[in-house]
Amino acid sequence: MATLVVLYNKPANAADFDKHYFNKHVPLAKKIPGLKKYEVSKGTVATPGGPSDYHLVALLTFDSVADIGAAFASAEGKATAGDLANFAQAGAQLLICDTHPV
Amino acid sequence: MATLVVLYNKPANAADFDKHYFNKHVPLAKKIPGLKKYEVSKGTVATPGGPSDYHLVALLTFDSVADIGAAFASAEGKATAGDLANFAQAGAQLLICDTHPV
């Protein structure tokens, strides 16, 4: 399997971010071909010592890293990536991981 | 569910890191009470634009954030956290997320 880990920095307005994320971005992302599972953090993204620097973490599961590449290249993936500019102005990290159980 | 996302910075010596991680750290972590699933990235942790700043990403799944708290408080969790100093000198971020499907 492969996981796209998305780490969103804390936005200027958390309520605006959440409204856009759940009402606009999630429906766009759910159309991405090859997406097998899509999980999102709820509430504070914490560290063992307290709150983290991140507002929200999303974990998108695909069958393979190749499928993540194909997802980014798809029209639906481009629409989803393009939407980041509408709510994630504080920045986001997208990490593509070839994930295996240990 | 809840996910502990661990992001390891690039180590000085990747081979030494991997040897310790897979031979010592994974067996310690797998003893942590409440751990339901444990996935690790294989190969480069990438971004859409190229390699990321991270060497390895681990995703540890538990039933709840409370279970992650209990895991850290357990003897096995303390042994696992204590082992970080033996191989993760370059630093690691531990992110505790209350994860929900969307």
N, CA and C atoms of all chains as a GROMACS GRO file, in nm:
protein
  612
    1MET      N    1   0.085  -0.120   0.000
    1MET     CA    2   0.000   0.000   0.000
    1MET      C    3   0.088   0.125   0.000
    2ALA      N    4   0.025   0.237  -0.017
    2ALA     CA    5   0.098   0.364  -0.012
    2ALA      C    6   0.008   0.468   0.054
    3THR      N    7   0.072   0.558   0.126
    3THR     CA    8  -0.004   0.659   0.200
    3THR      C    9   0.045   0.798   0.164
    4LEU      N   10  -0.049   0.885   0.134
    4LEU     CA   11  -0.020   1.028   0.119
    4LEU      C   12  -0.054   1.092   0.253
    5VAL      N   13   0.049   1.138   0.323
    5VAL     CA   14   0.031   1.205   0.452
    5VAL      C   15   0.032   1.355   0.426
    6VAL      N   16  -0.075   1.423   0.465
    6VAL     CA   17  -0.082   1.568   0.445
    6VAL      C   18  -0.086   1.635   0.582
    7LEU      N   19   0.010   1.725   0.604
    7LEU     CA   20   0.022   1.795   0.732
    7LEU      C   21  -0.007   1.943   0.706
    8TYR      N   22  -0.120   1.990   0.756
    8TYR     CA   23  -0.158   2.130   0.736
    8TYR      C   24  -0.110   2.216   0.852
    9ASN      N   25  -0.037   2.322   0.820
    9ASN     CA   26   0.004   2.417   0.924
    9ASN      C   27  -0.119   2.488   0.980
   10LYS      N   28  -0.102   2.547   1.099
   10LYS     CA   29  -0.214   2.616   1.162
   10LYS      C   30  -0.256   2.737   1.078
   11PRO      N   31  -0.383   2.745   1.042
   11PRO     CA   32  -0.430   2.857   0.960
   11PRO      C   33  -0.457   2.981   1.044
   12ALA      N   34  -0.468   3.094   0.976
   12ALA     CA   35  -0.503   3.219   1.045
   12ALA      C   36  -0.643   3.207   1.108
   13ASN      N   37  -0.734   3.141   1.038
   13ASN     CA   38  -0.871   3.126   1.088
   13ASN      C   39  -0.912   2.979   1.077
   14ALA      N   40  -0.911   2.912   1.190
   14ALA     CA   41  -0.935   2.767   1.190
   14ALA      C   42  -1.077   2.734   1.143
   15ALA      N   43  -1.173   2.817   1.180
   15ALA     CA   44  -1.313   2.789   1.142
   15ALA      C   45  -1.330   2.799   0.991
   16ASP      N   46  -1.267   2.901   0.930
   16ASP     CA   47  -1.273   2.915   0.784
   16ASP      C   48  -1.206   2.798   0.714
   17PHE      N   49  -1.090   2.757   0.769
   17PHE     CA   50  -1.018   2.643   0.713
   17PHE      C   51  -1.107   2.519   0.716
   18ASP      N   52  -1.163   2.491   0.832
   18ASP     CA   53  -1.242   2.369   0.847
   18ASP      C   54  -1.364   2.370   0.755
   19LYS      N   55  -1.428   2.486   0.745
   19LYS     CA   56  -1.547   2.497   0.660
   19LYS      C   57  -1.510   2.463   0.516
   20HIS      N   58  -1.402   2.523   0.468
   20HIS     CA   59  -1.361   2.496   0.330
   20HIS      C   60  -1.314   2.352   0.314
   21TYR      N   61  -1.236   2.307   0.412
   21TYR     CA   62  -1.179   2.172   0.401
   21TYR      C   63  -1.289   2.067   0.390
   22PHE      N   64  -1.383   2.072   0.482
   22PHE     CA   65  -1.483   1.965   0.485
   22PHE      C   66  -1.594   1.983   0.379
   23ASN      N   67  -1.625   2.107   0.345
   23ASN     CA   68  -1.733   2.130   0.248
   23ASN      C   69  -1.686   2.129   0.102
   24LYS      N   70  -1.562   2.167   0.079
   24LYS     CA   71  -1.513   2.180  -0.060
   24LYS      C   72  -1.401   2.081  -0.090
   25HIS      N   73  -1.299   2.077  -0.002
   25HIS     CA   74  -1.179   2.001  -0.037
   25HIS      C   75  -1.202   1.850  -0.028
   26VAL      N   76  -1.266   1.806   0.079
   26VAL     CA   77  -1.290   1.661   0.094
   26VAL      C   78  -1.372   1.606  -0.023
   27PRO      N   79  -1.482   1.672  -0.063
   27PRO     CA   80  -1.556   1.619  -0.179
   27PRO      C   81  -1.471   1.612  -0.306
   28LEU      N   82  -1.382   1.711  -0.327
   28LEU     CA   83  -1.293   1.705  -0.444
   28LEU      C   84  -1.198   1.587  -0.432
   29ALA      N   85  -1.136   1.572  -0.314
   29ALA     CA   86  -1.035   1.466  -0.296
   29ALA      C   87  -1.098   1.327  -0.308
   30LYS      N   88  -1.221   1.314  -0.264
   30LYS     CA   89  -1.286   1.182  -0.269
   30LYS      C   90  -1.311   1.134  -0.412
   31LYS      N   91  -1.304   1.226  -0.508
   31LYS     CA   92  -1.321   1.187  -0.649
   31LYS      C   93  -1.191   1.136  -0.712
   32ILE      N   94  -1.078   1.148  -0.640
   32ILE     CA   95  -0.948   1.112  -0.699
   32ILE      C   96  -0.946   0.962  -0.729
   33PRO      N   97  -0.911   0.925  -0.853
   33PRO     CA   98  -0.907   0.783  -0.888
   33PRO      C   99  -0.800   0.708  -0.808
   34GLY      N  100  -0.836   0.586  -0.763
   34GLY     CA  101  -0.740   0.502  -0.690
   34GLY      C  102  -0.738   0.523  -0.541
   35LEU      N  103  -0.812   0.624  -0.491
   35LEU     CA  104  -0.816   0.649  -0.347
   35LEU      C  105  -0.893   0.537  -0.277
   36LYS      N  106  -0.827   0.467  -0.184
   36LYS     CA  107  -0.887   0.352  -0.118
   36LYS      C  108  -0.943   0.386   0.020
   37LYS      N  109  -0.876   0.479   0.088
   37LYS     CA  110  -0.919   0.516   0.223
   37LYS      C  111  -0.875   0.660   0.248
   38TYR      N  112  -0.955   0.734   0.322
   38TYR     CA  113  -0.926   0.876   0.346
   38TYR      C  114  -0.964   0.905   0.490
   39GLU      N  115  -0.864   0.930   0.572
   39GLU     CA  116  -0.887   0.958   0.714
   39GLU      C  117  -0.834   1.097   0.747
   40VAL      N  118  -0.902   1.164   0.838
   40VAL     CA  119  -0.867   1.301   0.875
   40VAL      C  120  -0.866   1.311   1.027
   41SER      N  121  -0.773   1.389   1.079
   41SER     CA  122  -0.768   1.409   1.224
   41SER      C  123  -0.882   1.498   1.269
   42LYS      N  124  -0.929   1.472   1.390
   42LYS     CA  125  -1.038   1.550   1.449
   42LYS      C  126  -0.984   1.610   1.578
   43GLY      N  127  -0.999   1.740   1.596
   43GLY     CA  128  -0.948   1.804   1.717
   43GLY      C  129  -0.799   1.830   1.706
   44THR      N  130  -0.740   1.856   1.821
   44THR     CA  131  -0.598   1.893   1.826
   44THR      C  132  -0.507   1.782   1.775
   45VAL      N  133  -0.414   1.821   1.689
   45VAL     CA  134  -0.305   1.730   1.653
   45VAL      C  135  -0.198   1.752   1.760
   46ALA      N  136  -0.180   1.651   1.844
   46ALA     CA  137  -0.095   1.666   1.962
   46ALA      C  138   0.040   1.601   1.943
   47THR      N  139   0.133   1.637   2.030
   47THR     CA  140   0.258   1.565   2.047
   47THR      C  141   0.255   1.510   2.190
   48PRO      N  142   0.349   1.424   2.226
   48PRO     CA  143   0.350   1.376   2.365
   48PRO      C  144   0.365   1.490   2.466
   49GLY      N  145   0.420   1.606   2.422
   49GLY     CA  146   0.442   1.718   2.512
   49GLY      C  147   0.339   1.830   2.505
   50GLY      N  148   0.239   1.816   2.418
   50GLY     CA  149   0.139   1.923   2.404
   50GLY      C  150   0.099   1.939   2.259
   51PRO      N  151   0.031   2.051   2.226
   51PRO     CA  152  -0.015   2.070   2.088
   51PRO      C  153   0.101   2.073   1.989
   52SER      N  154   0.077   2.026   1.868
   52SER     CA  155   0.179   2.032   1.762
   52SER      C  156   0.167   2.162   1.685
   53ASP      N  157   0.250   2.178   1.586
   53ASP     CA  158   0.243   2.295   1.497
   53ASP      C  159   0.137   2.278   1.389
   54TYR      N  160   0.073   2.162   1.385
   54TYR     CA  161  -0.019   2.133   1.275
   54TYR      C  162  -0.165   2.147   1.317
   55HIS      N  163  -0.246   2.192   1.221
   55HIS     CA  164  -0.390   2.206   1.247
   55HIS      C  165  -0.464   2.077   1.217
   56LEU      N  166  -0.423   2.009   1.111
   56LEU     CA  167  -0.497   1.892   1.065
   56LEU      C  168  -0.401   1.799   0.991
   57VAL      N  169  -0.425   1.670   1.009
   57VAL     CA  170  -0.348   1.567   0.939
   57VAL      C  171  -0.446   1.483   0.859
   58ALA      N  172  -0.415   1.460   0.732
   58ALA     CA  173  -0.497   1.372   0.648
   58ALA      C  174  -0.411   1.255   0.601
   59LEU      N  175  -0.471   1.137   0.603
   59LEU     CA  176  -0.402   1.015   0.557
   59LEU      C  177  -0.486   0.957   0.444
   60LEU      N  178  -0.428   0.958   0.323
   60LEU     CA  179  -0.498   0.906   0.205
   60LEU      C  180  -0.426   0.780   0.159
   61THR      N  181  -0.498   0.670   0.155
   61THR     CA  182  -0.438   0.541   0.123
   61THR      C  183  -0.468   0.502  -0.021
   62PHE      N  184  -0.364   0.456  -0.089
   62PHE     CA  185  -0.375   0.405  -0.226
   62PHE      C  186  -0.310   0.266  -0.230
   63ASP      N  187  -0.327   0.198  -0.343
   63ASP     CA  188  -0.265   0.066  -0.354
   63ASP      C  189  -0.113   0.072  -0.369
   64SER      N  190  -0.063   0.180  -0.429
   64SER     CA  191   0.081   0.188  -0.457
   64SER      C  192   0.124   0.333  -0.475
   65VAL      N  193   0.255   0.355  -0.468
   65VAL     CA  194   0.310   0.488  -0.496
   65VAL      C  195   0.279   0.529  -0.640
   66ALA      N  196   0.282   0.432  -0.730
   66ALA     CA  197   0.247   0.462  -0.871
   66ALA      C  198   0.104   0.515  -0.880
   67ASP      N  199   0.015   0.458  -0.801
   67ASP     CA  200  -0.123   0.507  -0.802
   67ASP      C  201  -0.132   0.649  -0.747
   68ILE      N  202  -0.046   0.684  -0.651
   68ILE     CA  203  -0.046   0.824  -0.602
   68ILE      C  204   0.002   0.916  -0.713
   69GLY      N  205   0.104   0.873  -0.787
   69GLY     CA  206   0.151   0.952  -0.901
   69GLY      C  207   0.041   0.972  -1.003
   70ALA      N  208  -0.030   0.864  -1.033
   70ALA     CA  209  -0.141   0.872  -1.130
   70ALA      C  210  -0.251   0.964  -1.077
   71ALA      N  211  -0.272   0.960  -0.945
   71ALA     CA  212  -0.375   1.044  -0.884
   71ALA      C  213  -0.341   1.191  -0.902
   72PHE      N  214  -0.213   1.227  -0.878
   72PHE     CA  215  -0.172   1.367  -0.895
   72PHE      C  216  -0.184   1.410  -1.041
   73ALA      N  217  -0.163   1.317  -1.132
   73ALA     CA  218  -0.167   1.350  -1.275
   73ALA      C  219  -0.309   1.357  -1.330
   74SER      N  220  -0.406   1.306  -1.252
   74SER     CA  221  -0.544   1.303  -1.301
   74SER      C  222  -0.610   1.441  -1.290
   75ALA      N  223  -0.715   1.459  -1.366
   75ALA     CA  224  -0.789   1.586  -1.360
   75ALA      C  225  -0.842   1.612  -1.219
   76GLU      N  226  -0.890   1.502  -1.156
   76GLU     CA  227  -0.945   1.516  -1.021
   76GLU      C  228  -0.834   1.553  -0.921
   77GLY      N  229  -0.718   1.493  -0.939
   77GLY     CA  230  -0.604   1.524  -0.852
   77GLY      C  231  -0.557   1.667  -0.870
   78LYS      N  232  -0.554   1.713  -0.995
   78LYS     CA  233  -0.513   1.851  -1.022
   78LYS      C  234  -0.613   1.950  -0.962
   79ALA      N  235  -0.741   1.917  -0.970
   79ALA     CA  236  -0.844   2.005  -0.911
   79ALA      C  237  -0.826   2.010  -0.759
   80THR      N  238  -0.795   1.894  -0.699
   80THR     CA  239  -0.778   1.888  -0.554
   80THR      C  240  -0.654   1.966  -0.512
   81ALA      N  241  -0.543   1.945  -0.582
   81ALA     CA  242  -0.419   2.018  -0.549
   81ALA      C  243  -0.438   2.167  -0.571
   82GLY      N  244  -0.508   2.203  -0.677
   82GLY     CA  245  -0.533   2.344  -0.705
   82GLY      C  246  -0.616   2.412  -0.599
   83ASP      N  247  -0.701   2.332  -0.533
   83ASP     CA  248  -0.788   2.388  -0.428
   83ASP      C  249  -0.710   2.425  -0.302
   84LEU      N  250  -0.588   2.372  -0.285
   84LEU     CA  251  -0.510   2.403  -0.164
   84LEU      C  252  -0.491   2.554  -0.147
   85ALA      N  253  -0.474   2.623  -0.260
   85ALA     CA  254  -0.452   2.768  -0.253
   85ALA      C  255  -0.572   2.843  -0.195
   86ASN      N  256  -0.688   2.775  -0.192
   86ASN     CA  257  -0.810   2.841  -0.145
   86ASN      C  258  -0.828   2.835   0.007
   87PHE      N  259  -0.751   2.751   0.075
   87PHE     CA  260  -0.771   2.739   0.221
   87PHE      C  261  -0.642   2.710   0.297
   88ALA      N  262  -0.537   2.663   0.228
   88ALA     CA  263  -0.415   2.620   0.299
   88ALA      C  264  -0.302   2.721   0.278
   89GLN      N  265  -0.338   2.849   0.287
   89GLN     CA  266  -0.237   2.954   0.266
   89GLN      C  267  -0.124   2.946   0.368
   90ALA      N  268  -0.150   2.887   0.485
   90ALA     CA  269  -0.045   2.875   0.588
   90ALA      C  270   0.055   2.766   0.554
   91GLY      N  271   0.024   2.689   0.451
   91GLY     CA  272   0.118   2.586   0.407
   91GLY      C  273   0.077   2.446   0.446
   92ALA      N  274   0.125   2.352   0.369
   92ALA     CA  275   0.097   2.211   0.396
   92ALA      C  276   0.214   2.129   0.341
   93GLN      N  277   0.243   2.020   0.410
   93GLN     CA  278   0.342   1.924   0.359
   93GLN      C  279   0.266   1.803   0.307
   94LEU      N  280   0.305   1.758   0.188
   94LEU     CA  281   0.248   1.635   0.131
   94LEU      C  282   0.360   1.532   0.124
   95LEU      N  283   0.343   1.423   0.193
   95LEU     CA  284   0.447   1.320   0.199
   95LEU      C  285   0.394   1.190   0.140
   96ILE      N  286   0.466   1.137   0.043
   96ILE     CA  287   0.426   1.016  -0.027
   96ILE      C  288   0.511   0.901   0.025
   97CYS      N  289   0.445   0.803   0.085
   97CYS     CA  290   0.515   0.694   0.153
   97CYS      C  291   0.467   0.558   0.099
   98ASP      N  292   0.565   0.475   0.065
   98ASP     CA  293   0.537   0.336   0.028
   98ASP      C  294   0.529   0.258   0.160
   99THR      N  295   0.408   0.236   0.208
   99THR     CA  296   0.391   0.186   0.345
   99THR      C  297   0.372   0.034   0.350
  100HIS      N  298   0.440  -0.025   0.447
  100HIS     CA  299   0.434  -0.170   0.464
  100HIS      C  300   0.412  -0.203   0.612
  101PRO      N  301   0.333  -0.304   0.640
  101PRO     CA  302   0.319  -0.347   0.780
  101PRO      C  303   0.451  -0.408   0.830
  102VAL      N  304   0.481  -0.387   0.956
  102VAL     CA  305   0.600  -0.449   1.015
  102VAL      C  306   0.556  -0.538   1.131
  103MET      N  307  -1.079   0.561   1.555
  103MET     CA  308  -0.940   0.515   1.564
  103MET      C  309  -0.849   0.635   1.593
  104ALA      N  310  -0.725   0.603   1.621
  104ALA     CA  311  -0.626   0.709   1.643
  104ALA      C  312  -0.494   0.663   1.584
  105THR      N  313  -0.419   0.759   1.533
  105THR     CA  314  -0.293   0.727   1.467
  105THR      C  315  -0.180   0.807   1.529
  106LEU      N  316  -0.073   0.739   1.560
  106LEU     CA  317   0.052   0.805   1.599
  106LEU      C  318   0.138   0.810   1.474
  107VAL      N  319   0.158   0.932   1.422
  107VAL     CA  320   0.241   0.952   1.303
  107VAL      C  321   0.380   0.992   1.351
  108VAL      N  322   0.481   0.916   1.311
  108VAL     CA  323   0.618   0.947   1.351
  108VAL      C  324   0.698   0.982   1.226
  109LEU      N  325   0.756   1.102   1.227
  109LEU     CA  326   0.833   1.153   1.113
  109LEU      C  327   0.978   1.163   1.158
  110TYR      N  328   1.063   1.079   1.101
  110TYR     CA  329   1.205   1.079   1.139
  110TYR      C  330   1.284   1.166   1.042
  111ASN      N  331   1.358   1.260   1.096
  111ASN     CA  332   1.449   1.341   1.013
  111ASN      C  333   1.559   1.253   0.955
  112LYS      N  334   1.622   1.303   0.848
  112LYS     CA  335   1.727   1.225   0.783
  112LYS      C  336   1.846   1.208   0.879
  113PRO      N  337   1.888   1.085   0.901
  113PRO     CA  338   1.999   1.060   0.994
  113PRO      C  339   2.134   1.083   0.926
  114ALA      N  340   2.239   1.093   1.008
  114ALA     CA  341   2.375   1.105   0.954
  114ALA      C  342   2.411   0.981   0.874
  115ASN      N  343   2.369   0.865   0.925
  115ASN     CA  344   2.401   0.739   0.856
  115ASN      C  345   2.272   0.657   0.842
  116ALA      N  346   2.220   0.654   0.721
  116ALA     CA  347   2.091   0.590   0.698
  116ALA      C  348   2.098   0.439   0.723
  117ALA      N  349   2.208   0.377   0.688
  117ALA     CA  350   2.219   0.231   0.707
  117ALA      C  351   2.218   0.196   0.855
  118ASP      N  352   2.289   0.275   0.936
  118ASP     CA  353   2.290   0.250   1.081
  118ASP      C  354   2.150   0.271   1.140
  119PHE      N  355   2.084   0.378   1.093
  119PHE     CA  356   1.947   0.405   1.139
  119PHE      C  357   1.857   0.286   1.109
  120ASP      N  358   1.860   0.242   0.984
  120ASP     CA  359   1.769   0.135   0.943
  120ASP      C  360   1.796   0.006   1.020
  121LYS      N  361   1.924  -0.022   1.040
  121LYS     CA  362   1.961  -0.146   1.113
  121LYS      C  363   1.902  -0.142   1.254
  122HIS      N  364   1.922  -0.029   1.322
  122HIS     CA  365   1.870  -0.019   1.458
  122HIS      C  366   1.716  -0.017   1.456
  123TYR      N  367   1.662   0.059   1.363
  123TYR     CA  368   1.515   0.073   1.360
  123TYR      C  369   1.448  -0.063   1.344
  124PHE      N  370   1.490  -0.138   1.244
  124PHE     CA  371   1.419  -0.263   1.214
  124PHE      C  372   1.457  -0.378   1.309
  125ASN      N  373   1.582  -0.377   1.358
  125ASN     CA  374   1.626  -0.488   1.445
  125ASN      C  375   1.594  -0.465   1.592
  126LYS      N  376   1.591  -0.339   1.633
  126LYS     CA  377   1.574  -0.311   1.776
  126LYS      C  378   1.443  -0.237   1.805
  127HIS      N  379   1.418  -0.127   1.729
  127HIS     CA  380   1.305  -0.041   1.766
  127HIS      C  381   1.171  -0.104   1.732
  128VAL      N  382   1.160  -0.161   1.613
  128VAL     CA  383   1.031  -0.222   1.575
  128VAL      C  384   0.991  -0.333   1.674
  129PRO      N  385   1.082  -0.423   1.710
  129PRO     CA  386   1.041  -0.526   1.808
  129PRO      C  387   0.996  -0.467   1.942
  130LEU      N  388   1.062  -0.357   1.986
  130LEU     CA  389   1.018  -0.292   2.110
  130LEU      C  390   0.878  -0.233   2.092
  131ALA      N  391   0.857  -0.162   1.980
  131ALA     CA  392   0.728  -0.094   1.958
  131ALA      C  393   0.614  -0.194   1.943
  132LYS      N  394   0.644  -0.309   1.885
  132LYS     CA  395   0.537  -0.407   1.863
  132LYS      C  396   0.484  -0.467   1.993
  133LYS      N  397   0.558  -0.446   2.103
  133LYS     CA  398   0.512  -0.495   2.234
  133LYS      C  399   0.417  -0.397   2.303
  134ILE      N  400   0.403  -0.276   2.246
  134ILE     CA  401   0.323  -0.172   2.313
  134ILE      C  402   0.177  -0.216   2.321
  135PRO      N  403   0.119  -0.212   2.440
  135PRO     CA  404  -0.020  -0.254   2.454
  135PRO      C  405  -0.115  -0.162   2.377
  136GLY      N  406  -0.213  -0.223   2.310
  136GLY     CA  407  -0.314  -0.147   2.238
  136GLY      C  408  -0.279  -0.116   2.094
  137LEU      N  409  -0.157  -0.150   2.052
  137LEU     CA  410  -0.117  -0.125   1.914
  137LEU      C  411  -0.192  -0.219   1.821
  138LYS      N  412  -0.268  -0.162   1.726
  138LYS     CA  413  -0.351  -0.244   1.637
  138LYS      C  414  -0.288  -0.266   1.501
  139LYS      N  415  -0.212  -0.167   1.454
  139LYS     CA  416  -0.150  -0.178   1.322
  139LYS      C  417  -0.026  -0.091   1.323
  140TYR      N  418   0.077  -0.134   1.253
  140TYR     CA  419   0.205  -0.063   1.254
  140TYR      C  420   0.260  -0.069   1.112
  141GLU      N  421   0.262   0.044   1.047
  141GLU     CA  422   0.312   0.052   0.909
  141GLU      C  423   0.431   0.146   0.903
  142VAL      N  424   0.524   0.113   0.815
  142VAL     CA  425   0.647   0.191   0.802
  142VAL      C  426   0.672   0.217   0.654
  143SER      N  427   0.724   0.335   0.624
  143SER     CA  428   0.758   0.367   0.485
  143SER      C  429   0.882   0.291   0.441
  144LYS      N  430   0.884   0.256   0.315
  144LYS     CA  431   0.998   0.185   0.256
  144LYS      C  432   1.051   0.273   0.143
  145GLY      N  433   1.182   0.296   0.142
  145GLY     CA  434   1.239   0.380   0.037
  145GLY      C  435   1.220   0.527   0.069
  146THR      N  436   1.236   0.608  -0.033
  146THR     CA  437   1.232   0.753  -0.016
  146THR      C  438   1.094   0.802   0.029
  147VAL      N  439   1.094   0.887   0.129
  147VAL     CA  440   0.971   0.961   0.163
  147VAL      C  441   0.971   1.084   0.071
  148ALA      N  442   0.878   1.085  -0.023
  148ALA     CA  443   0.880   1.187  -0.128
  148ALA      C  444   0.775   1.294  -0.103
  149THR      N  445   0.792   1.405  -0.175
  149THR     CA  446   0.687   1.505  -0.189
  149THR      C  447   0.651   1.508  -0.337
  150PRO      N  448   0.545   1.577  -0.376
  150PRO     CA  449   0.515   1.585  -0.520
  150PRO      C  450   0.630   1.646  -0.600
  151GLY      N  451   0.717   1.726  -0.533
  151GLY     CA  452   0.826   1.792  -0.605
  151GLY      C  453   0.962   1.725  -0.593
  152GLY      N  454   0.970   1.613  -0.519
  152GLY     CA  455   1.100   1.546  -0.501
  152GLY      C  456   1.112   1.492  -0.360
  153PRO      N  457   1.235   1.456  -0.319
  153PRO     CA  458   1.252   1.397  -0.186
  153PRO      C  459   1.210   1.493  -0.075
  154SER      N  460   1.159   1.438   0.035
  154SER     CA  461   1.122   1.520   0.150
  154SER      C  462   1.242   1.534   0.244
  155ASP      N  463   1.221   1.605   0.354
  155ASP     CA  464   1.324   1.618   0.457
  155ASP      C  465   1.327   1.497   0.550
  156TYR      N  466   1.237   1.401   0.529
  156TYR     CA  467   1.225   1.290   0.623
  156TYR      C  468   1.286   1.162   0.568
  157HIS      N  469   1.342   1.085   0.660
  157HIS     CA  470   1.401   0.956   0.621
  157HIS      C  471   1.298   0.845   0.624
  158LEU      N  472   1.211   0.850   0.722
  158LEU     CA  473   1.116   0.739   0.742
  158LEU      C  474   0.991   0.792   0.811
  159VAL      N  475   0.879   0.736   0.774
  159VAL     CA  476   0.751   0.770   0.837
  159VAL      C  477   0.691   0.641   0.891
  160ALA      N  478   0.646   0.645   1.016
  160ALA     CA  479   0.579   0.530   1.076
  160ALA      C  480   0.438   0.571   1.114
  161LEU      N  481   0.344   0.482   1.090
  161LEU     CA  482   0.203   0.504   1.124
  161LEU      C  483   0.160   0.393   1.219
  162LEU      N  484   0.132   0.430   1.343
  162LEU     CA  485   0.091   0.331   1.443
  162LEU      C  486  -0.056   0.356   1.478
  163THR      N  487  -0.138   0.256   1.458
  163THR     CA  488  -0.282   0.271   1.478
  163THR      C  489  -0.325   0.211   1.611
  164PHE      N  490  -0.408   0.285   1.681
  164PHE     CA  491  -0.468   0.241   1.808
  164PHE      C  492  -0.619   0.263   1.798
  165ASP      N  493  -0.692   0.212   1.897
  165ASP     CA  494  -0.837   0.230   1.895
  165ASP      C  495  -0.878   0.374   1.928
  166SER      N  496  -0.797   0.444   2.007
  166SER     CA  497  -0.837   0.577   2.052
  166SER      C  498  -0.714   0.656   2.097
  167VAL      N  499  -0.731   0.788   2.107
  167VAL     CA  500  -0.625   0.874   2.160
  167VAL      C  501  -0.594   0.836   2.305
  168ALA      N  502  -0.695   0.796   2.378
  168ALA     CA  503  -0.672   0.752   2.517
  168ALA      C  504  -0.579   0.630   2.519
  169ASP      N  505  -0.597   0.542   2.422
  169ASP     CA  506  -0.510   0.424   2.415
  169ASP      C  507  -0.365   0.462   2.382
  170ILE      N  508  -0.348   0.569   2.303
  170ILE     CA  509  -0.211   0.615   2.275
  170ILE      C  510  -0.149   0.671   2.403
  171GLY      N  511  -0.229   0.744   2.480
  171GLY     CA  512  -0.181   0.795   2.608
  171GLY      C  513  -0.141   0.682   2.702
  172ALA      N  514  -0.224   0.578   2.706
  172ALA     CA  515  -0.194   0.462   2.790
  172ALA      C  516  -0.068   0.390   2.740
  173ALA      N  517  -0.052   0.390   2.607
  173ALA     CA  518   0.066   0.325   2.548
  173ALA      C  519   0.193   0.397   2.591
  174PHE      N  520   0.191   0.530   2.587
  174PHE     CA  521   0.310   0.606   2.629
  174PHE      C  522   0.338   0.585   2.778
  175ALA      N  523   0.234   0.565   2.856
  175ALA     CA  524   0.251   0.549   3.001
  175ALA      C  525   0.295   0.408   3.039
  176SER      N  526   0.284   0.315   2.947
  176SER     CA  527   0.318   0.175   2.978
  176SER      C  528   0.469   0.154   2.982
  177ALA      N  529   0.512   0.048   3.046
  177ALA     CA  530   0.654   0.015   3.051
  177ALA      C  531   0.708  -0.007   2.910
  178GLU      N  532   0.628  -0.074   2.827
  178GLU     CA  533   0.672  -0.102   2.689
  178GLU      C  534   0.684   0.028   2.608
  179GLY      N  535   0.589   0.120   2.629
  179GLY     CA  536   0.593   0.248   2.560
  179GLY      C  537   0.714   0.331   2.605
  180LYS      N  538   0.742   0.327   2.736
  180LYS     CA  539   0.858   0.402   2.788
  180LYS      C  540   0.987   0.344   2.732
  181ALA      N  541   0.994   0.212   2.720
  181ALA     CA  542   1.114   0.149   2.664
  181ALA      C  543   1.130   0.190   2.517
  182THR      N  544   1.019   0.195   2.445
  182THR     CA  545   1.023   0.231   2.303
  182THR      C  546   1.064   0.377   2.287
  183ALA      N  547   1.003   0.465   2.366
  183ALA     CA  548   1.038   0.608   2.358
  183ALA      C  549   1.183   0.629   2.400
  184GLY      N  550   1.227   0.557   2.499
  184GLY     CA  551   1.365   0.569   2.546
  184GLY      C  552   1.466   0.524   2.441
  185ASP      N  553   1.423   0.433   2.356
  185ASP     CA  554   1.513   0.382   2.252
  185ASP      C  555   1.538   0.486   2.142
  186LEU      N  556   1.453   0.588   2.131
  186LEU     CA  557   1.472   0.690   2.026
  186LEU      C  558   1.611   0.753   2.033
  187ALA      N  559   1.660   0.771   2.154
  187ALA     CA  560   1.792   0.833   2.172
  187ALA      C  561   1.904   0.749   2.113
  188ASN      N  562   1.877   0.621   2.089
  188ASN     CA  563   1.980   0.530   2.037
  188ASN      C  564   1.996   0.534   1.885
  189PHE      N  565   1.899   0.595   1.814
  189PHE     CA  566   1.910   0.594   1.667
  189PHE      C  567   1.852   0.719   1.601
  190ALA      N  568   1.769   0.795   1.673
  190ALA     CA  569   1.700   0.909   1.611
  190ALA      C  570   1.759   1.042   1.660
  191GLN      N  571   1.892   1.046   1.663
  191GLN     CA  572   1.959   1.167   1.711
  191GLN      C  573   1.929   1.288   1.622
  192ALA      N  574   1.894   1.263   1.496
  192ALA     CA  575   1.861   1.374   1.405
  192ALA      C  576   1.724   1.433   1.432
  193GLY      N  577   1.648   1.367   1.520
  193GLY     CA  578   1.518   1.421   1.558
  193GLY      C  579   1.402   1.348   1.495
  194ALA      N  580   1.290   1.354   1.562
  194ALA     CA  581   1.168   1.292   1.513
  194ALA      C  582   1.050   1.371   1.568
  195GLN      N  583   0.945   1.378   1.488
  195GLN     CA  584   0.819   1.438   1.534
  195GLN      C  585   0.720   1.325   1.559
  196LEU      N  586   0.653   1.332   1.674
  196LEU     CA  587   0.549   1.234   1.706
  196LEU      C  588   0.416   1.310   1.710
  197LEU      N  589   0.324   1.272   1.624
  197LEU     CA  590   0.196   1.342   1.613
  197LEU      C  591   0.083   1.246   1.647
  198ILE      N  592   0.002   1.286   1.742
  198ILE     CA  593  -0.109   1.204   1.790
  198ILE      C  594  -0.239   1.259   1.730
  199CYS      N  595  -0.304   1.176   1.649
  199CYS     CA  596  -0.422   1.221   1.574
  199CYS      C  597  -0.542   1.132   1.603
  200ASP      N  598  -0.654   1.194   1.634
  200ASP     CA  599  -0.782   1.124   1.646
  200ASP      C  600  -0.837   1.114   1.504
  201THR      N  601  -0.816   1.000   1.440
  201THR     CA  602  -0.843   0.988   1.296
  201THR      C  603  -0.981   0.928   1.267
  202HIS      N  604  -1.048   0.992   1.171
  202HIS     CA  605  -1.182   0.948   1.131
  202HIS      C  606  -1.190   0.939   0.979
  203PRO      N  607  -1.259   0.839   0.927
  203PRO     CA  608  -1.280   0.836   0.781
  203PRO      C  609  -1.371   0.951   0.738
  204VAL      N  610  -1.346   1.002   0.620
  204VAL     CA  611  -1.435   1.107   0.566
  204VAL      C  612  -1.491   1.060   0.432
   0.00000   0.00000   0.00000
